[in-house]
Amino acid sequence: MTRKFALYMICFAVLVGLHFSAVASAEIVVGVKPGDWIEYNVAFTGDVLEEHDVTWARIEVIGVEGKKIDIEITSIFSDGREETETLTLNLETGQIGDSFIIPANLDKGDTFLEQYEGTITISGVEEKSYIGANRKVVYATTSQTMFYWDQSTGFLVEATSSYPDFTMTTKAEKTNMWQTQAFVLDPLFSIVLIVLVIVAVLVILQRHKMKK
């Protein structure tokens, strides 16, 4: 009985561990807050469909409640017309528009739900420059699109969609969620630059004295 009881306890512990591991891996983190926004440039080639001929877009978060995110999307089309609409995204059910925002802090191998594609797996993490700053981004490929999302916020930063008649590329151009990194000179380069300036000033002064 003692051995059987011990075996039962071990099996129970393993099952409990698997349960909590599954719960932890399924945790959805919302990385945005009201007021966060990104603006995008959109370019396309080929015979683009009328509803896809967007040249510029802005997505702003206007509300967050649990795993639901209310956003406002402003789009400018190739003929100059402007449209604004509001959507409610739900990170739990996979209602995330055109994958505008996904759960934050995902890593390679992590998954999230998309209402049309089903379960999407993050292919990898890399560092890329967006809007003047180096950001860690996660990326994945669906049936038609290669996506890049900012890792810490889950916000879309780049996407390239390929359709039979056209290709569309969307890339972030402005945001209020991170600051553009100032250009920083390498310390050694700074010293060399200062020395060259001093030498140049001394040469000019010496020539001025010789002329006198």
C-alpha positions as CSV (number, residue, x, y, z in Angstrom):
1,M,0.0,0.0,0.0
2,T,2.8,2.4,0.9
3,R,4.5,2.0,-2.5
4,K,1.2,2.4,-4.3
5,F,0.4,5.4,-2.3
6,A,3.8,6.9,-3.1
7,L,3.3,6.2,-6.8
8,Y,-0.1,7.8,-6.7
9,M,1.4,10.9,-5.1
10,I,4.2,11.1,-7.6
11,C,1.7,10.9,-10.5
12,F,-0.5,13.5,-8.9
13,A,2.4,15.9,-8.4
14,V,3.4,15.5,-12.1
15,L,-0.2,16.2,-13.2
16,V,-0.4,19.3,-11.0
17,G,3.0,20.5,-12.3
18,L,1.9,20.1,-15.9
19,H,-1.4,21.9,-15.1
20,F,0.4,24.9,-13.6
21,S,3.0,24.9,-16.4
22,A,0.2,25.0,-19.0
23,V,-1.5,27.9,-17.1
24,A,1.7,29.8,-16.9
25,S,2.5,29.3,-20.6
26,A,-1.1,30.5,-21.5
27,E,-0.8,33.7,-19.5
28,I,-1.6,36.7,-21.7
29,V,0.1,40.0,-20.9
30,V,-1.3,43.3,-22.2
31,G,1.6,45.6,-23.0
32,V,-0.2,48.7,-24.0
33,K,-2.2,51.4,-22.2
34,P,-4.7,54.2,-23.3
35,G,-2.9,56.9,-25.2
36,D,-0.3,54.7,-26.8
37,W,-0.1,55.1,-30.6
38,I,1.9,54.3,-33.7
39,E,1.7,55.8,-37.2
40,Y,2.6,53.8,-40.3
41,N,3.7,54.3,-43.8
42,V,2.1,51.9,-46.2
43,A,3.5,51.0,-49.7
44,F,2.2,48.6,-52.3
45,T,3.1,47.2,-55.7
46,G,0.8,45.6,-58.3
47,D,-2.9,45.9,-58.8
48,V,-4.0,46.6,-55.2
49,L,-7.6,46.1,-54.3
50,E,-9.6,49.3,-53.4
51,E,-10.1,48.4,-49.8
52,H,-6.3,47.8,-49.4
53,D,-5.0,51.0,-51.1
54,V,-4.0,52.6,-47.8
55,T,-0.9,54.8,-47.8
56,W,-0.8,55.9,-44.2
57,A,-2.4,54.7,-40.9
58,R,-2.5,55.5,-37.2
59,I,-3.5,53.1,-34.5
60,E,-4.2,54.6,-31.0
61,V,-5.2,52.7,-27.9
62,I,-8.2,54.4,-26.4
63,G,-9.1,51.8,-23.7
64,V,-7.9,48.7,-22.0
65,E,-10.1,46.3,-19.9
66,G,-8.7,43.0,-18.9
67,K,-7.5,41.3,-22.1
68,K,-9.7,43.6,-24.3
69,I,-8.1,46.6,-26.0
70,D,-10.2,49.4,-27.7
71,I,-8.3,51.1,-30.6
72,E,-9.0,53.9,-33.0
73,I,-7.7,53.4,-36.5
74,T,-7.3,56.3,-38.9
75,S,-6.4,55.5,-42.5
76,I,-5.6,57.6,-45.5
77,F,-6.1,56.0,-49.0
78,S,-4.4,56.6,-52.3
79,D,-7.2,58.9,-53.5
80,G,-6.8,61.1,-50.4
81,R,-9.9,60.1,-48.5
82,E,-9.6,59.6,-44.8
83,E,-11.5,57.1,-42.7
84,T,-11.6,56.5,-38.9
85,E,-13.0,53.5,-37.1
86,T,-12.9,52.0,-33.7
87,L,-12.4,48.3,-32.9
88,T,-12.3,46.2,-29.8
89,L,-9.5,43.7,-29.8
90,N,-9.5,40.6,-27.6
91,L,-6.2,38.9,-26.9
92,E,-7.9,35.9,-25.4
93,T,-10.2,35.1,-28.3
94,G,-7.7,36.1,-31.1
95,Q,-9.8,39.0,-32.3
96,I,-6.8,41.2,-33.0
97,G,-7.8,42.9,-36.3
98,D,-4.9,42.5,-38.8
99,S,-2.7,41.4,-36.0
100,F,-2.4,45.0,-34.8
101,I,-1.5,44.0,-31.2
102,I,-0.5,40.7,-29.7
103,P,0.3,39.6,-26.2
104,A,3.5,41.3,-24.8
105,N,6.8,39.7,-23.8
106,L,6.4,36.7,-26.1
107,D,9.5,34.7,-26.9
108,K,10.6,32.2,-29.6
109,G,8.3,29.2,-29.5
110,D,5.5,31.0,-27.7
111,T,2.0,31.0,-29.3
112,F,-1.0,33.3,-29.5
113,L,-4.4,33.0,-31.0
114,E,-5.5,34.7,-34.2
115,Q,-9.2,34.3,-35.1
116,Y,-8.6,33.5,-38.8
117,E,-5.2,31.7,-38.8
118,G,-5.7,29.9,-35.5
119,T,-2.6,29.4,-33.3
120,I,0.5,31.4,-34.4
121,T,3.9,30.5,-33.2
122,I,6.6,33.1,-32.7
123,S,9.5,32.2,-35.0
124,G,12.2,34.2,-33.2
125,V,13.4,37.4,-31.5
126,E,15.8,39.9,-32.9
127,E,16.9,43.5,-32.4
128,K,15.9,46.0,-35.2
129,S,15.8,49.7,-35.5
130,Y,12.3,51.3,-35.6
131,I,11.6,55.0,-35.3
132,G,15.1,55.9,-34.4
133,A,15.6,53.3,-31.6
134,N,16.8,49.8,-31.4
135,R,13.9,47.5,-30.3
136,K,13.6,43.8,-29.5
137,V,11.0,42.5,-31.8
138,V,9.3,39.1,-32.3
139,Y,8.3,37.8,-35.7
140,A,6.1,35.2,-37.2
141,T,4.8,34.2,-40.6
142,T,1.1,33.5,-41.5
143,S,-0.3,32.2,-44.8
144,Q,0.1,35.6,-46.4
145,T,2.1,37.9,-44.1
146,M,5.5,38.3,-42.4
147,F,4.9,40.2,-39.1
148,Y,7.2,42.0,-36.7
149,W,5.9,43.1,-33.3
150,D,7.6,45.2,-30.6
151,Q,8.3,42.6,-27.9
152,S,7.6,44.7,-24.8
153,T,4.3,46.2,-26.0
154,G,3.0,43.6,-28.6
155,F,2.4,46.5,-31.0
156,L,2.8,45.8,-34.7
157,V,5.9,47.6,-36.2
158,E,6.2,46.0,-39.6
159,A,4.4,43.7,-42.0
160,T,4.8,42.5,-45.5
161,S,1.7,40.9,-47.1
162,S,1.9,39.0,-50.4
163,Y,-1.3,38.4,-52.4
164,P,-1.8,37.1,-56.0
165,D,-2.0,40.5,-57.6
166,F,-0.1,42.8,-55.2
167,T,2.3,43.2,-52.3
168,M,1.8,45.5,-49.4
169,T,4.4,46.7,-46.9
170,T,3.5,48.5,-43.6
171,K,6.2,50.0,-41.4
172,A,6.1,52.1,-38.2
173,E,7.3,55.7,-38.7
174,K,6.2,57.5,-35.5
175,T,5.2,56.6,-32.0
176,N,4.9,58.0,-28.4
177,M,5.8,54.7,-26.8
178,W,9.6,55.1,-27.0
179,Q,12.0,57.9,-27.6
180,T,14.3,58.3,-30.6
181,Q,17.8,57.5,-29.4
182,A,20.2,60.4,-29.6
183,F,23.3,59.9,-31.7
184,V,26.1,59.1,-29.4
185,L,29.7,59.4,-30.5
186,D,32.3,56.8,-29.6
187,P,34.5,58.1,-26.8
188,L,37.7,57.5,-28.8
189,F,36.3,59.2,-31.9
190,S,35.3,62.2,-29.7
191,I,38.8,62.5,-28.4
192,V,40.3,62.4,-31.9
193,L,37.8,64.9,-33.1
194,I,38.7,67.3,-30.2
195,V,42.4,66.9,-31.0
196,L,41.8,67.7,-34.7
197,V,39.8,70.8,-33.8
198,I,42.6,72.0,-31.5
199,V,45.3,71.3,-34.1
200,A,43.2,73.2,-36.7
201,V,42.8,76.2,-34.4
202,L,46.6,76.2,-33.7
203,V,47.5,76.1,-37.4
204,I,45.1,79.0,-38.1
205,L,46.6,81.0,-35.3
206,Q,50.2,80.2,-36.4
207,R,49.4,81.3,-40.0
208,H,47.8,84.5,-38.7
209,K,51.0,85.3,-36.7
210,M,53.2,84.6,-39.7
211,K,51.2,87.1,-41.9
212,K,51.8,89.8,-39.3
